[in-house]
């Protein structure tokens, strides 16, 4: 009889212990997310090279301290701009970034990026919508940026223009689900192919879906919006900006047709800049505090050189701009130096923002002159920080540092 009572007591104790074990769902609810690292994520990618390219784009073009790391729990590469134990700070930063069209889907990931074996779900990570503060079940993968070319790689030279009779390249395998498009970029004067990119804009959400290479078949994901209306924008340096408005599911317009591979062909007839036009050199970058171009600038400066060689009647004015008007250090190329894209043998001085903007315009003029362009065809105008595009302390302040080309005669 005593033995029976002992087993009965043990059985009761086991029932009590079991009844106190929380379910997986309740464990997730009970965990204090403040105890985990919080990442402000601006993109997720299946392919490593796409994560690298998007990180570089965020650093260079969006002025963000972007990093990437593989989230082993999702088997995706996460590009993030903040890592902090302060969940509130991460949520607020994600909300702020969402105000930018290109970063409208920014979210917060709380937990470890390393695959965990512990039974508590949150240690394997939770993706959080910063607006609703709810868990995101499915993360949007952005590998369509395989075809994004925000800046040409170093050492790349503009491809020579060629006739449009060449065989259409095979469709790239980038794993993107969507409709096939072929953006035909050509010069209106002689029908020759022009190398460049086309940006796709989701009209309803006013956000950029991606940038896609012209003259090859590409896949563009369905915007899945209320109207499915999209805008295609082609802006190639040296040519006037061209825009096409159409419906994703029913693409129509002048010259729009289906090719024999099932792609929707969208033609962009490009016209050279005319007198009075001003074009920003979006892909000309300078070393910090320097009137010396970074190597990746050579592609676009060479495009300007080609434009001037193509039409000897062109006369241009090169406008230099800085972010703000503070005086400071100026790093310059030696007077007789030939290094336009390197800090080798550079000299250091001091001057105003206007002086820096002037020297930056001058180095472009000198590079063109060193390649055979008559200096009499070029003028320089220095503005310093007098004509900003954005607030000098804002998220896009780096875009105030720019060079513009004005066509005086053509």
Secondary structure, DSSP 8 states (H G I E B T S, - for coil): -HHHHHHHHHHHHHHHHHHTS--HHHHHHHS-GGGS-EEEEEEEESSHHHHHHHHHHHHHHS----EEEEETTTTEEEEEEEEES-HHHHHHHHHHHTTSGGGTT-EEEES-SS---SS-GGGG-EEE-TTT--B-SS----GGGGG--SS--TT--------TTS-----------SEEEEEEEEETTT--B---EEEEEETTTTEEEEEEETTSEEEE-----SS-EEEEEE--TTB--EEEEEESSS---TT-EE-TTS-EEEEEEE-B--TT-EEE-TT--B-TTBSSB-GGGHHHHHHHHHHHHH-TT-EEEEEEE-SS---EEEEE--TT---SS--TT-EEEEE-HHHHHHHHHHHHHHHHHHTT--GGGEEEEE-TTTT-SS-TTSTTGGGGSEEEEEEEE-
